[in-house]
Amino acid sequence: MLNRSLFDVLPIQAVVANASPSAWRDGLVVSQRPGALTVMLLDGQEGTLITGATPAVGEPVAVHPVAEVIAIGDTWYSARPLVGGDA
């Protein structure tokens, strides 16, 4: 088992993320505010995630949309998509 830190990640989220490694998407943080990040994925999709992660603007991240997890290096955070409205 890999040694990684998990913040607010439920066990089922970790299982799903580990079971479907091809679902990870790389991206860059384009904006950050308390409790939310906007990420531009390398495939051109942009989305805002509700998360406790606090990477700097421009920092590379990996997003697992199925498991609702964002990885910053070896640290995983729960990251749910913002659906309508402001966070």
OpenMM code with the backbone's topology and positions (N, CA, C; nanometers):
from openmm import Vec3, app, unit

residues = "MET LEU ASN ARG SER LEU PHE ASP VAL LEU PRO ILE GLN ALA VAL VAL ALA ASN ALA SER PRO SER ALA TRP ARG ASP GLY LEU VAL VAL SER GLN ARG PRO GLY ALA LEU THR VAL MET LEU LEU ASP GLY GLN GLU GLY THR LEU ILE THR GLY ALA THR PRO ALA VAL GLY GLU PRO VAL ALA VAL HIS PRO VAL ALA GLU VAL ILE ALA ILE GLY ASP THR TRP TYR SER ALA ARG PRO LEU VAL GLY GLY ASP ALA".split()
positions = [
    Vec3(0.0834, -0.1181, 0.0000),
    Vec3(0.0000, 0.0000, 0.0000),
    Vec3(0.0876, 0.1241, 0.0000),
    Vec3(0.0485, 0.2230, -0.0784),
    Vec3(0.1246, 0.3463, -0.0862),
    Vec3(0.1051, 0.4295, 0.0395),
    Vec3(0.2080, 0.5044, 0.0739),
    Vec3(0.2012, 0.5911, 0.1900),
    Vec3(0.1594, 0.7305, 0.1439),
    Vec3(0.0317, 0.7635, 0.1608),
    Vec3(-0.0163, 0.8964, 0.1236),
    Vec3(-0.1041, 0.9484, 0.2348),
    Vec3(-0.1107, 1.0811, 0.2439),
    Vec3(-0.1958, 1.1449, 0.3435),
    Vec3(-0.3341, 1.1667, 0.2833),
    Vec3(-0.4373, 1.1459, 0.3638),
    Vec3(-0.5750, 1.1644, 0.3197),
    Vec3(-0.6433, 1.2651, 0.4117),
    Vec3(-0.7109, 1.3645, 0.3524),
    Vec3(-0.7844, 1.4643, 0.4289),
    Vec3(-0.9296, 1.4648, 0.3846),
    Vec3(-1.0196, 1.4321, 0.4749),
    Vec3(-1.1634, 1.4285, 0.4484),
    Vec3(-1.2002, 1.3300, 0.3374),
    Vec3(-1.1149, 1.2339, 0.3102),
    Vec3(-1.1421, 1.1324, 0.2080),
    Vec3(-1.2046, 1.0117, 0.2773),
    Vec3(-1.3241, 0.9753, 0.2344),
    Vec3(-1.3915, 0.8584, 0.2895),
    Vec3(-1.3242, 0.7311, 0.2387),
    Vec3(-1.3312, 0.6235, 0.3152),
    Vec3(-1.2707, 0.4981, 0.2689),
    Vec3(-1.3194, 0.4553, 0.1305),
    Vec3(-1.4480, 0.4726, 0.1011),
    Vec3(-1.5001, 0.4328, -0.0297),
    Vec3(-1.4398, 0.5177, -0.1416),
    Vec3(-1.4125, 0.6455, -0.1135),
    Vec3(-1.3482, 0.7307, -0.2143),
    Vec3(-1.2086, 0.6780, -0.2467),
    Vec3(-1.1339, 0.6402, -0.1441),
    Vec3(-0.9994, 0.5864, -0.1658),
    Vec3(-1.0045, 0.4557, -0.2443),
    Vec3(-1.1015, 0.3709, -0.2122),
    Vec3(-1.1154, 0.2437, -0.2838),
    Vec3(-1.1454, 0.2693, -0.4314),
    Vec3(-1.2400, 0.3589, -0.4591),
    Vec3(-1.2772, 0.3891, -0.5983),
    Vec3(-1.1579, 0.4481, -0.6727),
    Vec3(-1.0868, 0.5420, -0.6116),
    Vec3(-0.9720, 0.6048, -0.6780),
    Vec3(-0.8624, 0.5030, -0.7075),
    Vec3(-0.8370, 0.4133, -0.6126),
    Vec3(-0.7341, 0.3105, -0.6341),
    Vec3(-0.7779, 0.2058, -0.7349),
    Vec3(-0.9073, 0.1785, -0.7422),
    Vec3(-0.9576, 0.0751, -0.8325),
    Vec3(-0.9707, 0.1226, -0.9771),
    Vec3(-0.9704, 0.2546, -0.9981),
    Vec3(-0.9862, 0.3065, -1.1346),
    Vec3(-0.8813, 0.4139, -1.1630),
    Vec3(-0.7549, 0.3727, -1.1718),
    Vec3(-0.6472, 0.4696, -1.1921),
    Vec3(-0.6553, 0.5450, -1.3245),
    Vec3(-0.7220, 0.4900, -1.4237),
    Vec3(-0.7301, 0.5582, -1.5529),
    Vec3(-0.8260, 0.6771, -1.5507),
    Vec3(-0.9029, 0.6933, -1.4441),
    Vec3(-0.9973, 0.8054, -1.4346),
    Vec3(-0.9316, 0.9347, -1.3869),
    Vec3(-0.8075, 0.9290, -1.3368),
    Vec3(-0.7386, 1.0499, -1.2920),
    Vec3(-0.7166, 1.1446, -1.4091),
    Vec3(-0.7354, 1.2739, -1.3867),
    Vec3(-0.7150, 1.3780, -1.4875),
    Vec3(-0.6199, 1.4825, -1.4314),
    Vec3(-0.5189, 1.5169, -1.5096),
    Vec3(-0.4224, 1.6179, -1.4677),
    Vec3(-0.4732, 1.7573, -1.5005),
    Vec3(-0.4345, 1.8526, -1.4174),
    Vec3(-0.4758, 1.9899, -1.4418),
    Vec3(-0.3924, 2.0884, -1.3633),
    Vec3(-0.4278, 2.2149, -1.3779),
    Vec3(-0.3614, 2.3248, -1.3076),
    Vec3(-0.4661, 2.4065, -1.2340),
    Vec3(-0.4303, 2.4529, -1.1155),
    Vec3(-0.5193, 2.5393, -1.0388),
    Vec3(-0.5203, 2.6769, -1.1043),
    Vec3(-0.6394, 2.7270, -1.1391),
    Vec3(-0.6490, 2.8595, -1.2015),
    Vec3(-0.7013, 2.9652, -1.1048),
    Vec3(-0.7684, 2.9226, -0.9979),
    Vec3(-0.8058, 3.0168, -0.8925),
    Vec3(-0.8294, 2.9388, -0.7641),
    Vec3(-0.8117, 3.0102, -0.6530),
    Vec3(-0.8270, 2.9470, -0.5234),
    Vec3(-0.8880, 3.0472, -0.4285),
    Vec3(-0.9898, 3.0029, -0.3574),
    Vec3(-1.0496, 3.0844, -0.2510),
    Vec3(-1.0827, 2.9891, -0.1371),
    Vec3(-1.1078, 3.0405, -0.0172),
    Vec3(-1.1334, 2.9501, 0.0954),
    Vec3(-1.2443, 2.8491, 0.0648),
    Vec3(-1.2097, 2.7223, 0.0726),
    Vec3(-1.3064, 2.6161, 0.0526),
    Vec3(-1.3333, 2.5757, -0.0904),
    Vec3(-1.2692, 2.6420, -0.1869),
    Vec3(-1.2972, 2.6086, -0.3273),
    Vec3(-1.1759, 2.6343, -0.4159),
    Vec3(-1.1634, 2.5517, -0.5177),
    Vec3(-1.0582, 2.5646, -0.6199),
    Vec3(-1.1223, 2.5574, -0.7568),
    Vec3(-1.0680, 2.6323, -0.8495),
    Vec3(-1.1048, 2.6139, -0.9888),
    Vec3(-0.9841, 2.5533, -1.0580),
    Vec3(-1.0087, 2.4433, -1.1284),
    Vec3(-0.9022, 2.3674, -1.1936),
    Vec3(-0.9292, 2.3612, -1.3433),
    Vec3(-0.8269, 2.3886, -1.4229),
    Vec3(-0.8322, 2.3704, -1.5667),
    Vec3(-0.7618, 2.2385, -1.5966),
    Vec3(-0.8396, 2.1410, -1.6417),
    Vec3(-0.7823, 2.0118, -1.6755),
    Vec3(-0.7084, 2.0226, -1.8082),
    Vec3(-0.6130, 1.9354, -1.8293),
    Vec3(-0.5334, 1.9396, -1.9521),
    Vec3(-0.6142, 1.9084, -2.0762),
    Vec3(-0.7335, 1.8495, -2.0591),
    Vec3(-0.8204, 1.8245, -2.1745),
    Vec3(-0.9073, 1.9461, -2.2076),
    Vec3(-0.8880, 2.0578, -2.1330),
    Vec3(-0.9596, 2.1814, -2.1614),
    Vec3(-1.0828, 2.2048, -2.0760),
    Vec3(-1.1248, 2.1067, -1.9998),
    Vec3(-1.2411, 2.1251, -1.9126),
    Vec3(-1.1997, 2.2035, -1.7887),
    Vec3(-1.2896, 2.2904, -1.7440),
    Vec3(-1.2655, 2.3677, -1.6225),
    Vec3(-1.3774, 2.3393, -1.5243),
    Vec3(-1.3426, 2.3301, -1.3970),
    Vec3(-1.4449, 2.3058, -1.2962),
    Vec3(-1.4031, 2.3592, -1.1614),
    Vec3(-1.5026, 2.3922, -1.0805),
    Vec3(-1.4784, 2.4384, -0.9445),
    Vec3(-1.5105, 2.3251, -0.8492),
    Vec3(-1.4205, 2.3038, -0.7551),
    Vec3(-1.4326, 2.1953, -0.6589),
    Vec3(-1.4411, 2.2510, -0.5177),
    Vec3(-1.5299, 2.1957, -0.4370),
    Vec3(-1.5401, 2.2295, -0.2965),
    Vec3(-1.4438, 2.1365, -0.2232),
    Vec3(-1.3418, 2.1939, -0.1592),
    Vec3(-1.2366, 2.1137, -0.0978),
    Vec3(-1.1622, 2.1939, 0.0074),
    Vec3(-1.0960, 2.1234, 0.0951),
    Vec3(-1.0100, 2.1872, 0.1938),
    Vec3(-0.8672, 2.2033, 0.1450),
    Vec3(-0.8394, 2.1555, 0.0252),
    Vec3(-0.7045, 2.1682, -0.0318),
    Vec3(-0.6740, 2.3151, -0.0605),
    Vec3(-0.5476, 2.3537, -0.0446),
    Vec3(-0.5089, 2.4934, -0.0662),
    Vec3(-0.3834, 2.5067, -0.1532),
    Vec3(-0.3823, 2.4469, -0.2710),
    Vec3(-0.2660, 2.4640, -0.3578),
    Vec3(-0.2619, 2.6062, -0.4140),
    Vec3(-0.1440, 2.6483, -0.4539),
    Vec3(-0.1270, 2.7810, -0.5127),
    Vec3(-0.1798, 2.7824, -0.6558),
    Vec3(-0.2190, 2.8997, -0.7020),
    Vec3(-0.2580, 2.9157, -0.8423),
    Vec3(-0.1386, 2.8763, -0.9287),
    Vec3(-0.1666, 2.7949, -1.0305),
    Vec3(-0.0623, 2.7455, -1.1195),
    Vec3(-0.0051, 2.6111, -1.0793),
    Vec3(-0.0385, 2.5641, -0.9607),
    Vec3(0.0150, 2.4362, -0.9128),
    Vec3(-0.0532, 2.3195, -0.9848),
    Vec3(0.0242, 2.2179, -1.0235),
    Vec3(-0.0355, 2.1007, -1.0873),
    Vec3(-0.1078, 2.0137, -0.9852),
    Vec3(-0.2202, 1.9582, -1.0271),
    Vec3(-0.2999, 1.8689, -0.9429),
    Vec3(-0.3512, 1.7553, -1.0295),
    Vec3(-0.4031, 1.6541, -0.9642),
    Vec3(-0.4725, 1.5462, -1.0344),
    Vec3(-0.6117, 1.5349, -0.9726),
    Vec3(-0.7115, 1.5214, -1.0572),
    Vec3(-0.8501, 1.5141, -1.0128),
    Vec3(-0.9073, 1.3787, -1.0534),
    Vec3(-0.9733, 1.3133, -0.9592),
    Vec3(-1.0440, 1.1887, -0.9883),
    Vec3(-1.1928, 1.2210, -0.9763),
    Vec3(-1.2592, 1.2527, -1.0886),
    Vec3(-1.3983, 1.2969, -1.0821),
    Vec3(-1.4960, 1.1914, -1.0325),
    Vec3(-1.4673, 1.0648, -1.0528),
    Vec3(-1.5575, 0.9590, -1.0076),
    Vec3(-1.5512, 0.9453, -0.8555),
    Vec3(-1.4308, 0.9455, -0.7999),
    Vec3(-1.4126, 0.9310, -0.6558),
    Vec3(-1.4279, 1.0637, -0.5814),
    Vec3(-1.4331, 1.1745, -0.6549),
    Vec3(-1.4401, 1.3090, -0.5973),
    Vec3(-1.3220, 1.3341, -0.5036),
    Vec3(-1.2024, 1.3177, -0.5618),
    Vec3(-1.0765, 1.3351, -0.4895),
    Vec3(-0.9843, 1.4228, -0.5733),
    Vec3(-0.9065, 1.5076, -0.5058),
    Vec3(-0.8011, 1.5827, -0.5728),
    Vec3(-0.6693, 1.5454, -0.5058),
    Vec3(-0.5667, 1.5245, -0.5864),
    Vec3(-0.4349, 1.4894, -0.5343),
    Vec3(-0.3388, 1.6040, -0.5611),
    Vec3(-0.2683, 1.6396, -0.4567),
    Vec3(-0.1607, 1.7384, -0.4672),
    Vec3(-0.0370, 1.6658, -0.4174),
    Vec3(0.0455, 1.6231, -0.5109),
    Vec3(0.1575, 1.5371, -0.4739),
    Vec3(0.1028, 1.4066, -0.4186),
    Vec3(0.1520, 1.3664, -0.3013),
    Vec3(0.1078, 1.2421, -0.2378),
    Vec3(-0.0069, 1.2633, -0.1394),
    Vec3(-0.0674, 1.3808, -0.1407),
    Vec3(-0.1761, 1.4098, -0.0477),
    Vec3(-0.3081, 1.4173, -0.1223),
    Vec3(-0.4068, 1.3445, -0.0734),
    Vec3(-0.5402, 1.3426, -0.1328),
    Vec3(-0.6379, 1.4174, -0.0434),
    Vec3(-0.7285, 1.4919, -0.1076),
    Vec3(-0.8349, 1.5653, -0.0390),
    Vec3(-0.9678, 1.5304, -0.1052),
    Vec3(-1.0727, 1.5280, -0.0261),
    Vec3(-1.2060, 1.5169, -0.0826),
    Vec3(-1.2319, 1.6432, -0.1644),
    Vec3(-1.2952, 1.6292, -0.2796),
    Vec3(-1.3179, 1.7441, -0.3684),
    Vec3(-1.4463, 1.7210, -0.4468),
    Vec3(-1.5516, 1.7814, -0.3997),
    Vec3(-1.6807, 1.7650, -0.4656),
    Vec3(-1.7042, 1.8803, -0.5631),
    Vec3(-1.7612, 1.8515, -0.6783),
    Vec3(-1.7850, 1.9575, -0.7768),
    Vec3(-1.8886, 2.0557, -0.7264),
    Vec3(-1.8652, 2.1821, -0.7549),
    Vec3(-1.9634, 2.2864, -0.7251),
    Vec3(-2.0709, 2.2810, -0.8331),
    Vec3(-2.1941, 2.2677, -0.7915),
    Vec3(-2.3052, 2.2594, -0.8863),
    Vec3(-2.3922, 2.3817, -0.8647),
    Vec3(-2.3803, 2.4812, -0.9534),
    Vec3(-2.4588, 2.6028, -0.9450),
    Vec3(-2.4245, 2.6870, -0.8236),
    Vec3(-2.4464, 2.8175, -0.8308),
    Vec3(-2.4251, 2.9079, -0.7188),
    Vec3(-2.2786, 2.9296, -0.6866),
    Vec3(-2.2548, 3.0078, -0.5826),
    Vec3(-2.1202, 3.0388, -0.5370),
    Vec3(-2.0887, 2.9610, -0.4113),
    Vec3(-1.9608, 2.9255, -0.3977),
    Vec3(-1.9181, 2.8545, -0.2767),
    Vec3(-1.8861, 2.9516, -0.1664),
] * unit.nanometer
topology = app.Topology()
chain = topology.addChain("A")
for resn in residues:
    res = topology.addResidue(resn, chain)
    for name in ("N", "CA", "C"):
        topology.addAtom(name, app.Element.getBySymbol(name[0]), res)
